[in-house]
Amino acid sequence: MKPAKSRTSRHFLRLGLLAAGLAAVATAGPAQAAEAVAIAHDGVRTTADHRHHTQFRDSFSVRQLGTVAAARVDNRAVARSAGCTADDACRSVALSFQIITLSGEHVRLAAVNNGRAINDHCTGCQTLAGAYQFVLSTPKATRLTPAAQRRLADIHRRLDALGASRLPAADLRKKADALAAEVTSVLAAPSSTTADHSARPTVKVHRQLDGWPGR
């Protein structure tokens, strides 16, 4: 019976150490919040083929990361058309809007934004991938105001509405660019955040569009 007793003792010892470790992490967490590394991944993918001739998907994310020491953000849009013919052409559209807000002095930011359109043996098909990434940064902690969030929500609704349209991919490209310009305007306005309105927030925009035809 001694070995069983020994195993039981070690079991409770491990549980005790685990509980102590979790308590230490919970205690250290708030004090180290400003040193956090924030990670955000967003994206959308579409595939149009002889079974589903028209595919449209969009993503519109608003991520308020708070005060961070570093951030890794990733946004991707991939659209693929495959196996259709000129007489029975396909249309595949993927649009991803990623909006990031963060604050802090000397934040280390790694940002990836990629839009890719793939035309796989698809004669006469329309394929459009658009990745739009907006990063708003301020030195001090801030959040988007309710008014700014309402304006962004309206832009989101209009982006969704593009999915019900029958516009050619070239026209959708123009519409998406126009909506992206509105997002930039909202974020760049000093009144868009709760920070000191005397300082204009810094907004970096990354845009990548890829499409067929006209790639």
N, C-alpha and C positions, 0 to 999 in steps of 0.2 A: 504493500500500500504506500510505501514511502515515495516511490517514483511518481505516483499519481498526485500525492500531496505536493511534491516539488513542482510538478507541471502546473498545478492550480495556483500555487504561490507566484510562479513566474507570470502566469496569465494576468493576475490582478496587479502585479507590479507593472506590466506593460500598459494595462489600462490606466493605471495611476499616472504613469509618465506621459501617456497620450493626452490625458485630461489636462495635465500641467502645461504641456506644450500648446494646446489649444487656448488655454487661458492666457499664456504669454503672448500669442499672436493677437488675440482679441484686445489685450491691453496695449500692445505696441501699435496696432493699426491706426487709430486716430492721430497719434503723434507723428506717424510717418505718412499721413495722407498726402502731404504736399510733395512727397518723393515718389508718388505712385507713377507707374507706367500704364497709360490708358491704351486700350486696343479696340479698334472698331473695324469690322468687315461688313461690306455691303455689296450687293451685286444682283444682276438679273441675267437670265439666259432664255433664248427662244430658239425653236427649231420649226421651220415650215417645210412640209413635204407634200407628197401626193395625197396623203390622208388629211392633213390639216394645212390648207393652202394659205391661210392668213393667220399669223401669230403676232401678237403685240403684248408686251409686258413692260411695266415700268416699276421703278423703285424710287421712293422719295423718303429719305431718312434724315431726321434732325437729331444729332447726338451732342448733348451738352456735357462735356467731359469734366468741367470744373477746373480746379487748380492742379496742375500736374508738372512733374519734372521732365517727362518724356511721353511721346505718343506715337503709336504706329497705327496708321489708318490706311485702309485698302478699299478701293471701289472699282468694280468691273462690270462691263456690259458685253455680252457675247451674243451675236445673232447669227443664225445659220439657216441657209436655204439649201435643200438637197433634192435632187432627182426630179425636178419639174421640167416642163418643156415650155417653149415660147407660146404654144397654143393653150397651155394650161399652167400659166406661171404662178409662182408663189411670192408672198411678201412676208418677210420676217423682220421685226423691229424690236430692239431691246434698248431701253433708255434708263439709266441709273443716275439719280441725283443724290449725292451725299453731302450733307451740311454738318460741319464740325465746328463747335465753339470750345475754346480752351483758354486758360489764363495761366500766367506764371512768368517769371523772369528767366530768359535764356532757355526756353523749352526746347528739348531735342525732339525734332519732328521728323519722322520717316513716313512719307506719303507716296502711295502707289495709286495711279489712276489709269485704267486701261479699257479701251473700247476696241472690239475686234469683230469684223464681219467676215463670215465664211460663206463662199458660194461654191457648193460642192456639186459639180455637174448639173447646174441649174440654169438652163438657157432662158434669158429674158426675165429672170427673177429680180426682185427688189429686196435688198438686204441692208439694214442699217443698224449699227451699234453706236450708241452715244453714252460716254461716261463723263459726268460733270461732278467735280469735287470742289467744294467751297470750304475754306478754313478761316474762321474768324478768331483772331487772337487779341487778347488784352493783357496788360501787365498785372492788373488786379482782378480778383474774383468778380465774375459778372454772369448774368443770365439774359436771355432774350426776353424782351418785354412782351406782355400779352398782345399788344398791338402788332408787334413784329411777327409773333407766332400766328396770329390770324391771317396776316398777309401771306405768309408762307403756306398756310393751309389752303388758301384760295388758289395759289399757284399749283399746289399739289392736285387740287380738283381739276384744274384745267389740263394738267399733264395727263391725268387719268382719262379725261374726255377725248384725248387724241386717239385713244384705243378704239373708240367707236367710229372714228372717221375713216373715210376711204381715200384719204389723201395719198398721193405718190410719196415715196420715200424722200425725194428731193424736197418736197414741201414740208414734210414732217421734220426734216433737218432744220429748216428755217424756223418752224414753230418752236422746236426744242431750244434753239439758240436764243429766241426771243424770251422764252420763259427763264432761261438761265441768266439773261441780262437783268430780268426783274429780281431774281434771287440776289444777285450781286448788289443791286441798288438797295434792297431792303437791308442787307447785312452791313453795307458801308455807311448807312445813315447813323450819325451819332446817337440818335434817339432809339436805335434798335436794341440797345442793351441797357442794363441797369448801372453800367459803369459811369465814371465822370464824363458828362456830355461835352466837356471842353476838349476832350481828346478823341479824335476819330479812330475807331477800331481798324486794325489791319486785316484786310481780307485778301487771301490768296486764292486764285481760281485756276483749277487745272481742267482742261477740256480735251477730250480725244474723241473724234468722230471717224468712223470707218464705214464704208458702204459700197454696195454694188447697185446699179452702175455708178460710175463716177468716183471710183475708189481713189 
